[in-house]
Amino acid sequence: MELERRGVVAPLVVTETFLPLVQAQARARRVQPRLLVVPHPVGGLNEAELAGRIEGAAAELLRMADEARGLS
């Protein structure tokens, strides 16, 4: 969150379970971070499940990067 405050595009990857905690911290720090929310849990997934999560998150991360560069 500190990087975003300083103008550096730095999306946070957070699972659904921890989203309320991240939002509370963001409010306390008075920042609006770019959030990439992924399904919980991440740990304990097999290789195919993890690959699916990564594929979905990567597409969203690229969209966020394009948006930050003014390309969308």
mmCIF file of the N, C-alpha and C atoms, coordinates in Angstrom:
data_MODEL
# 
_entry.id   MODEL 
# 
loop_
_atom_site.group_PDB 
_atom_site.id 
_atom_site.type_symbol 
_atom_site.label_atom_id 
_atom_site.label_alt_id 
_atom_site.label_comp_id 
_atom_site.label_asym_id 
_atom_site.label_entity_id 
_atom_site.label_seq_id 
_atom_site.pdbx_PDB_ins_code 
_atom_site.Cartn_x 
_atom_site.Cartn_y 
_atom_site.Cartn_z 
_atom_site.occupancy 
_atom_site.B_iso_or_equiv 
_atom_site.pdbx_formal_charge 
_atom_site.auth_seq_id 
_atom_site.auth_comp_id 
_atom_site.auth_asym_id 
_atom_site.auth_atom_id 
_atom_site.pdbx_PDB_model_num 
ATOM 1   N N  . MET A 1 1  ? 0.821   -1.192  0.000   1.00 0.00 ? 1  MET A N  1 
ATOM 2   C CA . MET A 1 1  ? 0.000   0.000   0.000   1.00 0.00 ? 1  MET A CA 1 
ATOM 3   C C  . MET A 1 1  ? 0.866   1.257   0.000   1.00 0.00 ? 1  MET A C  1 
ATOM 4   N N  . GLU A 1 2  ? 2.011   1.195   0.627   1.00 0.00 ? 2  GLU A N  1 
ATOM 5   C CA . GLU A 1 2  ? 2.896   2.357   0.670   1.00 0.00 ? 2  GLU A CA 1 
ATOM 6   C C  . GLU A 1 2  ? 3.395   2.719   -0.724  1.00 0.00 ? 2  GLU A C  1 
ATOM 7   N N  . LEU A 1 3  ? 3.668   1.728   -1.554  1.00 0.00 ? 3  LEU A N  1 
ATOM 8   C CA . LEU A 1 3  ? 4.114   2.025   -2.919  1.00 0.00 ? 3  LEU A CA 1 
ATOM 9   C C  . LEU A 1 3  ? 3.044   2.755   -3.703  1.00 0.00 ? 3  LEU A C  1 
ATOM 10  N N  . GLU A 1 4  ? 1.798   2.308   -3.580  1.00 0.00 ? 4  GLU A N  1 
ATOM 11  C CA . GLU A 1 4  ? 0.695   2.994   -4.283  1.00 0.00 ? 4  GLU A CA 1 
ATOM 12  C C  . GLU A 1 4  ? 0.583   4.439   -3.791  1.00 0.00 ? 4  GLU A C  1 
ATOM 13  N N  . ARG A 1 5  ? 0.770   4.642   -2.512  1.00 0.00 ? 5  ARG A N  1 
ATOM 14  C CA . ARG A 1 5  ? 0.697   6.003   -1.960  1.00 0.00 ? 5  ARG A CA 1 
ATOM 15  C C  . ARG A 1 5  ? 1.755   6.893   -2.594  1.00 0.00 ? 5  ARG A C  1 
ATOM 16  N N  . ARG A 1 6  ? 2.886   6.303   -2.941  1.00 0.00 ? 6  ARG A N  1 
ATOM 17  C CA . ARG A 1 6  ? 3.993   7.052   -3.547  1.00 0.00 ? 6  ARG A CA 1 
ATOM 18  C C  . ARG A 1 6  ? 3.897   7.118   -5.068  1.00 0.00 ? 6  ARG A C  1 
ATOM 19  N N  . GLY A 1 7  ? 2.803   6.593   -5.619  1.00 0.00 ? 7  GLY A N  1 
ATOM 20  C CA . GLY A 1 7  ? 2.578   6.688   -7.046  1.00 0.00 ? 7  GLY A CA 1 
ATOM 21  C C  . GLY A 1 7  ? 3.100   5.520   -7.864  1.00 0.00 ? 7  GLY A C  1 
ATOM 22  N N  . VAL A 1 8  ? 3.547   4.464   -7.194  1.00 0.00 ? 8  VAL A N  1 
ATOM 23  C CA . VAL A 1 8  ? 4.036   3.278   -7.893  1.00 0.00 ? 8  VAL A CA 1 
ATOM 24  C C  . VAL A 1 8  ? 2.874   2.294   -8.028  1.00 0.00 ? 8  VAL A C  1 
ATOM 25  N N  . VAL A 1 9  ? 2.610   1.852   -9.238  1.00 0.00 ? 9  VAL A N  1 
ATOM 26  C CA . VAL A 1 9  ? 1.533   0.894   -9.458  1.00 0.00 ? 9  VAL A CA 1 
ATOM 27  C C  . VAL A 1 9  ? 1.969   -0.447  -8.854  1.00 0.00 ? 9  VAL A C  1 
ATOM 28  N N  . ALA A 1 10 ? 1.241   -0.878  -7.828  1.00 0.00 ? 10 ALA A N  1 
ATOM 29  C CA . ALA A 1 10 ? 1.615   -2.102  -7.108  1.00 0.00 ? 10 ALA A CA 1 
ATOM 30  C C  . ALA A 1 10 ? 0.359   -2.812  -6.614  1.00 0.00 ? 10 ALA A C  1 
ATOM 31  N N  . PRO A 1 11 ? -0.318  -3.543  -7.496  1.00 0.00 ? 11 PRO A N  1 
ATOM 32  C CA . PRO A 1 11 ? -1.525  -4.252  -7.067  1.00 0.00 ? 11 PRO A CA 1 
ATOM 33  C C  . PRO A 1 11 ? -1.224  -5.255  -5.960  1.00 0.00 ? 11 PRO A C  1 
ATOM 34  N N  . LEU A 1 12 ? -2.140  -5.354  -5.022  1.00 0.00 ? 12 LEU A N  1 
ATOM 35  C CA . LEU A 1 12 ? -2.040  -6.338  -3.951  1.00 0.00 ? 12 LEU A CA 1 
ATOM 36  C C  . LEU A 1 12 ? -2.856  -7.558  -4.330  1.00 0.00 ? 12 LEU A C  1 
ATOM 37  N N  . VAL A 1 13 ? -2.259  -8.721  -4.199  1.00 0.00 ? 13 VAL A N  1 
ATOM 38  C CA . VAL A 1 13 ? -2.978  -9.965  -4.415  1.00 0.00 ? 13 VAL A CA 1 
ATOM 39  C C  . VAL A 1 13 ? -3.453  -10.447 -3.057  1.00 0.00 ? 13 VAL A C  1 
ATOM 40  N N  . VAL A 1 14 ? -4.761  -10.604 -2.923  1.00 0.00 ? 14 VAL A N  1 
ATOM 41  C CA . VAL A 1 14 ? -5.345  -10.979 -1.637  1.00 0.00 ? 14 VAL A CA 1 
ATOM 42  C C  . VAL A 1 14 ? -6.439  -12.012 -1.871  1.00 0.00 ? 14 VAL A C  1 
ATOM 43  N N  . THR A 1 15 ? -6.539  -12.972 -0.952  1.00 0.00 ? 15 THR A N  1 
ATOM 44  C CA . THR A 1 15 ? -7.628  -13.933 -1.075  1.00 0.00 ? 15 THR A CA 1 
ATOM 45  C C  . THR A 1 15 ? -8.896  -13.333 -0.479  1.00 0.00 ? 15 THR A C  1 
ATOM 46  N N  . GLU A 1 16 ? -10.017 -13.884 -0.902  1.00 0.00 ? 16 GLU A N  1 
ATOM 47  C CA . GLU A 1 16 ? -11.326 -13.380 -0.445  1.00 0.00 ? 16 GLU A CA 1 
ATOM 48  C C  . GLU A 1 16 ? -11.419 -13.324 1.071   1.00 0.00 ? 16 GLU A C  1 
ATOM 49  N N  . THR A 1 17 ? -10.856 -14.300 1.741   1.00 0.00 ? 17 THR A N  1 
ATOM 50  C CA . THR A 1 17 ? -10.933 -14.364 3.194   1.00 0.00 ? 17 THR A CA 1 
ATOM 51  C C  . THR A 1 17 ? -10.264 -13.165 3.855   1.00 0.00 ? 17 THR A C  1 
ATOM 52  N N  . PHE A 1 18 ? -9.158  -12.701 3.285   1.00 0.00 ? 18 PHE A N  1 
ATOM 53  C CA . PHE A 1 18 ? -8.402  -11.611 3.888   1.00 0.00 ? 18 PHE A CA 1 
ATOM 54  C C  . PHE A 1 18 ? -8.782  -10.233 3.352   1.00 0.00 ? 18 PHE A C  1 
ATOM 55  N N  . LEU A 1 19 ? -9.714  -10.178 2.432   1.00 0.00 ? 19 LEU A N  1 
ATOM 56  C CA . LEU A 1 19 ? -10.122 -8.902  1.851   1.00 0.00 ? 19 LEU A CA 1 
ATOM 57  C C  . LEU A 1 19 ? -10.597 -7.890  2.896   1.00 0.00 ? 19 LEU A C  1 
ATOM 58  N N  . PRO A 1 20 ? -11.452 -8.262  3.855   1.00 0.00 ? 20 PRO A N  1 
ATOM 59  C CA . PRO A 1 20 ? -11.869 -7.272  4.855   1.00 0.00 ? 20 PRO A CA 1 
ATOM 60  C C  . PRO A 1 20 ? -10.703 -6.682  5.653   1.00 0.00 ? 20 PRO A C  1 
ATOM 61  N N  . LEU A 1 21 ? -9.712  -7.497  5.967   1.00 0.00 ? 21 LEU A N  1 
ATOM 62  C CA . LEU A 1 21 ? -8.543  -7.010  6.696   1.00 0.00 ? 21 LEU A CA 1 
ATOM 63  C C  . LEU A 1 21 ? -7.756  -6.007  5.856   1.00 0.00 ? 21 LEU A C  1 
ATOM 64  N N  . VAL A 1 22 ? -7.561  -6.319  4.592   1.00 0.00 ? 22 VAL A N  1 
ATOM 65  C CA . VAL A 1 22 ? -6.829  -5.417  3.701   1.00 0.00 ? 22 VAL A CA 1 
ATOM 66  C C  . VAL A 1 22 ? -7.601  -4.106  3.528   1.00 0.00 ? 22 VAL A C  1 
ATOM 67  N N  . GLN A 1 23 ? -8.908  -4.193  3.374   1.00 0.00 ? 23 GLN A N  1 
ATOM 68  C CA . GLN A 1 23 ? -9.716  -2.975  3.231   1.00 0.00 ? 23 GLN A CA 1 
ATOM 69  C C  . GLN A 1 23 ? -9.643  -2.113  4.487   1.00 0.00 ? 23 GLN A C  1 
ATOM 70  N N  . ALA A 1 24 ? -9.650  -2.738  5.662   1.00 0.00 ? 24 ALA A N  1 
ATOM 71  C CA . ALA A 1 24 ? -9.547  -1.989  6.914   1.00 0.00 ? 24 ALA A CA 1 
ATOM 72  C C  . ALA A 1 24 ? -8.195  -1.293  7.014   1.00 0.00 ? 24 ALA A C  1 
ATOM 73  N N  . GLN A 1 25 ? -7.141  -1.985  6.650   1.00 0.00 ? 25 GLN A N  1 
ATOM 74  C CA . GLN A 1 25 ? -5.809  -1.372  6.674   1.00 0.00 ? 25 GLN A CA 1 
ATOM 75  C C  . GLN A 1 25 ? -5.719  -0.219  5.673   1.00 0.00 ? 25 GLN A C  1 
ATOM 76  N N  . ALA A 1 26 ? -6.318  -0.396  4.523   1.00 0.00 ? 26 ALA A N  1 
ATOM 77  C CA . ALA A 1 26 ? -6.299  0.666   3.513   1.00 0.00 ? 26 ALA A CA 1 
ATOM 78  C C  . ALA A 1 26 ? -7.012  1.910   4.026   1.00 0.00 ? 26 ALA A C  1 
ATOM 79  N N  . ARG A 1 27 ? -8.165  1.712   4.656   1.00 0.00 ? 27 ARG A N  1 
ATOM 80  C CA . ARG A 1 27 ? -8.890  2.862   5.223   1.00 0.00 ? 27 ARG A CA 1 
ATOM 81  C C  . ARG A 1 27 ? -8.051  3.544   6.298   1.00 0.00 ? 27 ARG A C  1 
ATOM 82  N N  . ALA A 1 28 ? -7.408  2.763   7.160   1.00 0.00 ? 28 ALA A N  1 
ATOM 83  C CA . ALA A 1 28 ? -6.590  3.330   8.234   1.00 0.00 ? 28 ALA A CA 1 
ATOM 84  C C  . ALA A 1 28 ? -5.406  4.118   7.675   1.00 0.00 ? 28 ALA A C  1 
ATOM 85  N N  . ARG A 1 29 ? -4.877  3.671   6.552   1.00 0.00 ? 29 ARG A N  1 
ATOM 86  C CA . ARG A 1 29 ? -3.726  4.348   5.942   1.00 0.00 ? 29 ARG A CA 1 
ATOM 87  C C  . ARG A 1 29 ? -4.143  5.411   4.924   1.00 0.00 ? 29 ARG A C  1 
ATOM 88  N N  . ARG A 1 30 ? -5.451  5.526   4.716   1.00 0.00 ? 30 ARG A N  1 
ATOM 89  C CA . ARG A 1 30 ? -6.011  6.505   3.775   1.00 0.00 ? 30 ARG A CA 1 
ATOM 90  C C  . ARG A 1 30 ? -5.466  6.317   2.357   1.00 0.00 ? 30 ARG A C  1 
ATOM 91  N N  . VAL A 1 31 ? -5.467  5.060   1.910   1.00 0.00 ? 31 VAL A N  1 
ATOM 92  C CA . VAL A 1 31 ? -5.047  4.748   0.544   1.00 0.00 ? 31 VAL A CA 1 
ATOM 93  C C  . VAL A 1 31 ? -6.126  3.907   -0.119  1.00 0.00 ? 31 VAL A C  1 
ATOM 94  N N  . GLN A 1 32 ? -6.109  3.900   -1.430  1.00 0.00 ? 32 GLN A N  1 
ATOM 95  C CA . GLN A 1 32 ? -7.025  3.069   -2.207  1.00 0.00 ? 32 GLN A CA 1 
ATOM 96  C C  . GLN A 1 32 ? -6.186  2.157   -3.088  1.00 0.00 ? 32 GLN A C  1 
ATOM 97  N N  . PRO A 1 33 ? -5.749  1.030   -2.533  1.00 0.00 ? 33 PRO A N  1 
ATOM 98  C CA . PRO A 1 33 ? -4.874  0.145   -3.309  1.00 0.00 ? 33 PRO A CA 1 
ATOM 99  C C  . PRO A 1 33 ? -5.620  -0.556  -4.431  1.00 0.00 ? 33 PRO A C  1 
ATOM 100 N N  . ARG A 1 34 ? -4.871  -0.920  -5.443  1.00 0.00 ? 34 ARG A N  1 
ATOM 101 C CA . ARG A 1 34 ? -5.410  -1.769  -6.507  1.00 0.00 ? 34 ARG A CA 1 
ATOM 102 C C  . ARG A 1 34 ? -5.409  -3.182  -5.942  1.00 0.00 ? 34 ARG A C  1 
ATOM 103 N N  . LEU A 1 35 ? -6.560  -3.809  -5.930  1.00 0.00 ? 35 LEU A N  1 
ATOM 104 C CA . LEU A 1 35 ? -6.677  -5.136  -5.339  1.00 0.00 ? 35 LEU A CA 1 
ATOM 105 C C  . LEU A 1 35 ? -6.987  -6.185  -6.394  1.00 0.00 ? 35 LEU A C  1 
ATOM 106 N N  . LEU A 1 36 ? -6.251  -7.255  -6.350  1.00 0.00 ? 36 LEU A N  1 
ATOM 107 C CA . LEU A 1 36 ? -6.501  -8.417  -7.182  1.00 0.00 ? 36 LEU A CA 1 
ATOM 108 C C  . LEU A 1 36 ? -6.962  -9.512  -6.231  1.00 0.00 ? 36 LEU A C  1 
ATOM 109 N N  . VAL A 1 37 ? -8.253  -9.759  -6.215  1.00 0.00 ? 37 VAL A N  1 
ATOM 110 C CA . VAL A 1 37 ? -8.842  -10.709 -5.272  1.00 0.00 ? 37 VAL A CA 1 
ATOM 111 C C  . VAL A 1 37 ? -8.944  -12.080 -5.934  1.00 0.00 ? 37 VAL A C  1 
ATOM 112 N N  . VAL A 1 38 ? -8.385  -13.069 -5.244  1.00 0.00 ? 38 VAL A N  1 
ATOM 113 C CA . VAL A 1 38 ? -8.400  -14.444 -5.744  1.00 0.00 ? 38 VAL A CA 1 
ATOM 114 C C  . VAL A 1 38 ? -9.148  -15.326 -4.750  1.00 0.00 ? 38 VAL A C  1 
ATOM 115 N N  . PRO A 1 39 ? -9.667  -16.456 -5.200  1.00 0.00 ? 39 PRO A N  1 
ATOM 116 C CA . PRO A 1 39 ? -10.372 -17.359 -4.295  1.00 0.00 ? 39 PRO A CA 1 
ATOM 117 C C  . PRO A 1 39 ? -9.449  -17.904 -3.198  1.00 0.00 ? 39 PRO A C  1 
ATOM 118 N N  . HIS A 1 40 ? -10.033 -18.138 -2.055  1.00 0.00 ? 40 HIS A N  1 
ATOM 119 C CA . HIS A 1 40 ? -9.317  -18.726 -0.918  1.00 0.00 ? 40 HIS A CA 1 
ATOM 120 C C  . HIS A 1 40 ? -9.690  -20.196 -0.837  1.00 0.00 ? 40 HIS A C  1 
ATOM 121 N N  . PRO A 1 41 ? -8.813  -21.062 -0.474  1.00 0.00 ? 41 PRO A N  1 
ATOM 122 C CA . PRO A 1 41 ? -7.406  -20.860 -0.144  1.00 0.00 ? 41 PRO A CA 1 
ATOM 123 C C  . PRO A 1 41 ? -6.516  -20.997 -1.372  1.00 0.00 ? 41 PRO A C  1 
ATOM 124 N N  . VAL A 1 42 ? -5.270  -20.597 -1.210  1.00 0.00 ? 42 VAL A N  1 
ATOM 125 C CA . VAL A 1 42 ? -4.268  -20.792 -2.250  1.00 0.00 ? 42 VAL A CA 1 
ATOM 126 C C  . VAL A 1 42 ? -3.374  -21.970 -1.858  1.00 0.00 ? 42 VAL A C  1 
ATOM 127 N N  . GLY A 1 43 ? -3.037  -22.024 -0.572  1.00 0.00 ? 43 GLY A N  1 
ATOM 128 C CA . GLY A 1 43 ? -2.214  -23.131 -0.083  1.00 0.00 ? 43 GLY A CA 1 
ATOM 129 C C  . GLY A 1 43 ? -2.969  -24.444 -0.164  1.00 0.00 ? 43 GLY A C  1 
ATOM 130 N N  . GLY A 1 44 ? -2.247  -25.509 -0.443  1.00 0.00 ? 44 GLY A N  1 
ATOM 131 C CA . GLY A 1 44 ? -2.849  -26.829 -0.477  1.00 0.00 ? 44 GLY A CA 1 
ATOM 132 C C  . GLY A 1 44 ? -3.479  -27.211 -1.799  1.00 0.00 ? 44 GLY A C  1 
ATOM 133 N N  . LEU A 1 45 ? -3.392  -26.343 -2.790  1.00 0.00 ? 45 LEU A N  1 
ATOM 134 C CA . LEU A 1 45 ? -3.950  -26.677 -4.100  1.00 0.00 ? 45 LEU A CA 1 
ATOM 135 C C  . LEU A 1 45 ? -2.999  -27.613 -4.840  1.00 0.00 ? 45 LEU A C  1 
ATOM 136 N N  . ASN A 1 46 ? -3.572  -28.458 -5.684  1.00 0.00 ? 46 ASN A N  1 
ATOM 137 C CA . ASN A 1 46 ? -2.689  -29.274 -6.515  1.00 0.00 ? 46 ASN A CA 1 
ATOM 138 C C  . ASN A 1 46 ? -2.202  -28.426 -7.688  1.00 0.00 ? 46 ASN A C  1 
ATOM 139 N N  . GLU A 1 47 ? -1.306  -28.983 -8.478  1.00 0.00 ? 47 GLU A N  1 
ATOM 140 C CA . GLU A 1 47 ? -0.672  -28.228 -9.552  1.00 0.00 ? 47 GLU A CA 1 
ATOM 141 C C  . GLU A 1 47 ? -1.683  -27.669 -10.560 1.00 0.00 ? 47 GLU A C  1 
ATOM 142 N N  . ALA A 1 48 ? -2.657  -28.471 -10.946 1.00 0.00 ? 48 ALA A N  1 
ATOM 143 C CA . ALA A 1 48 ? -3.651  -28.019 -11.925 1.00 0.00 ? 48 ALA A CA 1 
ATOM 144 C C  . ALA A 1 48 ? -4.527  -26.911 -11.357 1.00 0.00 ? 48 ALA A C  1 
ATOM 145 N N  . GLU A 1 49 ? -4.931  -27.046 -10.101 1.00 0.00 ? 49 GLU A N  1 
ATOM 146 C CA . GLU A 1 49 ? -5.766  -26.009 -9.468  1.00 0.00 ? 49 GLU A CA 1 
ATOM 147 C C  . GLU A 1 49 ? -5.002  -24.698 -9.359  1.00 0.00 ? 49 GLU A C  1 
ATOM 148 N N  . LEU A 1 50 ? -3.742  -24.787 -8.936  1.00 0.00 ? 50 LEU A N  1 
ATOM 149 C CA . LEU A 1 50 ? -2.935  -23.583 -8.796  1.00 0.00 ? 50 LEU A CA 1 
ATOM 150 C C  . LEU A 1 50 ? -2.698  -22.928 -10.151 1.00 0.00 ? 50 LEU A C  1 
ATOM 151 N N  . ALA A 1 51 ? -2.446  -23.734 -11.177 1.00 0.00 ? 51 ALA A N  1 
ATOM 152 C CA . ALA A 1 51 ? -2.246  -23.183 -12.525 1.00 0.00 ? 51 ALA A CA 1 
ATOM 153 C C  . ALA A 1 51 ? -3.487  -22.425 -12.995 1.00 0.00 ? 51 ALA A C  1 
ATOM 154 N N  . GLY A 1 52 ? -4.668  -22.962 -12.703 1.00 0.00 ? 52 GLY A N  1 
ATOM 155 C CA . GLY A 1 52 ? -5.905  -22.276 -13.065 1.00 0.00 ? 52 GLY A CA 1 
ATOM 156 C C  . GLY A 1 52 ? -6.049  -20.945 -12.366 1.00 0.00 ? 52 GLY A C  1 
ATOM 157 N N  . ARG A 1 53 ? -5.706  -20.913 -11.084 1.00 0.00 ? 53 ARG A N  1 
ATOM 158 C CA . ARG A 1 53 ? -5.778  -19.651 -10.334 1.00 0.00 ? 53 ARG A CA 1 
ATOM 159 C C  . ARG A 1 53 ? -4.795  -18.626 -10.888 1.00 0.00 ? 53 ARG A C  1 
ATOM 160 N N  . ILE A 1 54 ? -3.595  -19.086 -11.194 1.00 0.00 ? 54 ILE A N  1 
ATOM 161 C CA . ILE A 1 54 ? -2.572  -18.180 -11.720 1.00 0.00 ? 54 ILE A CA 1 
ATOM 162 C C  . ILE A 1 54 ? -3.010  -17.618 -13.066 1.00 0.00 ? 54 ILE A C  1 
ATOM 163 N N  . GLU A 1 55 ? -3.560  -18.473 -13.913 1.00 0.00 ? 55 GLU A N  1 
ATOM 164 C CA . GLU A 1 55 ? -4.010  -18.024 -15.233 1.00 0.00 ? 55 GLU A CA 1 
ATOM 165 C C  . GLU A 1 55 ? -5.062  -16.924 -15.109 1.00 0.00 ? 55 GLU A C  1 
ATOM 166 N N  . GLY A 1 56 ? -6.025  -17.139 -14.233 1.00 0.00 ? 56 GLY A N  1 
ATOM 167 C CA . GLY A 1 56 ? -7.066  -16.132 -14.036 1.00 0.00 ? 56 GLY A CA 1 
ATOM 168 C C  . GLY A 1 56 ? -6.523  -14.841 -13.450 1.00 0.00 ? 56 GLY A C  1 
ATOM 169 N N  . ALA A 1 57 ? -5.635  -14.960 -12.486 1.00 0.00 ? 57 ALA A N  1 
ATOM 170 C CA . ALA A 1 57 ? -5.064  -13.771 -11.848 1.00 0.00 ? 57 ALA A CA 1 
ATOM 171 C C  . ALA A 1 57 ? -4.154  -13.014 -12.806 1.00 0.00 ? 57 ALA A C  1 
ATOM 172 N N  . ALA A 1 58 ? -3.401  -13.731 -13.624 1.00 0.00 ? 58 ALA A N  1 
ATOM 173 C CA . ALA A 1 58 ? -2.479  -13.076 -14.553 1.00 0.00 ? 58 ALA A CA 1 
ATOM 174 C C  . ALA A 1 58 ? -3.234  -12.211 -15.553 1.00 0.00 ? 58 ALA A C  1 
ATOM 175 N N  . ALA A 1 59 ? -4.345  -12.705 -16.053 1.00 0.00 ? 59 ALA A N  1 
ATOM 176 C CA . ALA A 1 59 ? -5.139  -11.922 -17.005 1.00 0.00 ? 59 ALA A CA 1 
ATOM 177 C C  . ALA A 1 59 ? -5.629  -10.627 -16.365 1.00 0.00 ? 59 ALA A C  1 
ATOM 178 N N  . GLU A 1 60 ? -6.090  -10.716 -15.142 1.00 0.00 ? 60 GLU A N  1 
ATOM 179 C CA . GLU A 1 60 ? -6.564  -9.514  -14.437 1.00 0.00 ? 60 GLU A CA 1 
ATOM 180 C C  . GLU A 1 60 ? -5.402  -8.579  -14.131 1.00 0.00 ? 60 GLU A C  1 
ATOM 181 N N  . LEU A 1 61 ? -4.264  -9.116  -13.759 1.00 0.00 ? 61 LEU A N  1 
ATOM 182 C CA . LEU A 1 61 ? -3.094  -8.290  -13.474 1.00 0.00 ? 61 LEU A CA 1 
ATOM 183 C C  . LEU A 1 61 ? -2.645  -7.532  -14.719 1.00 0.00 ? 61 LEU A C  1 
ATOM 184 N N  . LEU A 1 62 ? -2.657  -8.184  -15.857 1.00 0.00 ? 62 LEU A N  1 
ATOM 185 C CA . LEU A 1 62 ? -2.302  -7.504  -17.107 1.00 0.00 ? 62 LEU A CA 1 
ATOM 186 C C  . LEU A 1 62 ? -3.299  -6.406  -17.449 1.00 0.00 ? 62 LEU A C  1 
ATOM 187 N N  . ARG A 1 63 ? -4.589  -6.664  -17.192 1.00 0.00 ? 63 ARG A N  1 
ATOM 188 C CA . ARG A 1 63 ? -5.603  -5.637  -17.424 1.00 0.00 ? 63 ARG A CA 1 
ATOM 189 C C  . ARG A 1 63 ? -5.343  -4.421  -16.527 1.00 0.00 ? 63 ARG A C  1 
ATOM 190 N N  . MET A 1 64 ? -4.992  -4.677  -15.275 1.00 0.00 ? 64 MET A N  1 
ATOM 191 C CA . MET A 1 64 ? -4.719  -3.590  -14.330 1.00 0.00 ? 64 MET A CA 1 
ATOM 192 C C  . MET A 1 64 ? -3.476  -2.783  -14.766 1.00 0.00 ? 64 MET A C  1 
ATOM 193 N N  . ALA A 1 65 ? -2.473  -3.478  -15.283 1.00 0.00 ? 65 ALA A N  1 
ATOM 194 C CA . ALA A 1 65 ? -1.262  -2.803  -15.750 1.00 0.00 ? 65 ALA A CA 1 
ATOM 195 C C  . ALA A 1 65 ? -1.576  -1.916  -16.958 1.00 0.00 ? 65 ALA A C  1 
ATOM 196 N N  . ASP A 1 66 ? -2.363  -2.437  -17.884 1.00 0.00 ? 66 ASP A N  1 
ATOM 197 C CA . ASP A 1 66 ? -2.755  -1.643  -19.040 1.00 0.00 ? 66 ASP A CA 1 
ATOM 198 C C  . ASP A 1 66 ? -3.539  -0.405  -18.620 1.00 0.00 ? 66 ASP A C  1 
ATOM 199 N N  . GLU A 1 67 ? -4.447  -0.594  -17.672 1.00 0.00 ? 67 GLU A N  1 
ATOM 200 C CA . GLU A 1 67 ? -5.258  0.528   -17.182 1.00 0.00 ? 67 GLU A CA 1 
ATOM 201 C C  . GLU A 1 67 ? -4.359  1.591   -16.544 1.00 0.00 ? 67 GLU A C  1 
ATOM 202 N N  . ALA A 1 68 ? -3.383  1.169   -15.755 1.00 0.00 ? 68 ALA A N  1 
ATOM 203 C CA . ALA A 1 68 ? -2.489  2.107   -15.100 1.00 0.00 ? 68 ALA A CA 1 
ATOM 204 C C  . ALA A 1 68 ? -1.643  2.892   -16.102 1.00 0.00 ? 68 ALA A C  1 
ATOM 205 N N  . ARG A 1 69 ? -1.342  2.249   -17.236 1.00 0.00 ? 69 ARG A N  1 
ATOM 206 C CA . ARG A 1 69 ? -0.559  2.921   -18.283 1.00 0.00 ? 69 ARG A CA 1 
ATOM 207 C C  . ARG A 1 69 ? -1.442  3.719   -19.226 1.00 0.00 ? 69 ARG A C  1 
ATOM 208 N N  . GLY A 1 70 ? -2.753  3.698   -18.982 1.00 0.00 ? 70 GLY A N  1 
ATOM 209 C CA . GLY A 1 70 ? -3.667  4.437   -19.838 1.00 0.00 ? 70 GLY A CA 1 
ATOM 210 C C  . GLY A 1 70 ? -3.968  3.761   -21.150 1.00 0.00 ? 70 GLY A C  1 
ATOM 211 N N  . LEU A 1 71 ? -3.817  2.443   -21.204 1.00 0.00 ? 71 LEU A N  1 
ATOM 212 C CA . LEU A 1 71 ? -4.022  1.710   -22.447 1.00 0.00 ? 71 LEU A CA 1 
ATOM 213 C C  . LEU A 1 71 ? -5.404  1.088   -22.552 1.00 0.00 ? 71 LEU A C  1 
ATOM 214 N N  . SER A 1 72 ? -6.242  1.265   -21.543 1.00 0.00 ? 72 SER A N  1 
ATOM 215 C CA . SER A 1 72 ? -7.580  0.658   -21.642 1.00 0.00 ? 72 SER A CA 1 
ATOM 216 C C  . SER A 1 72 ? -8.657  1.705   -21.616 1.00 0.00 ? 72 SER A C  1 
# 
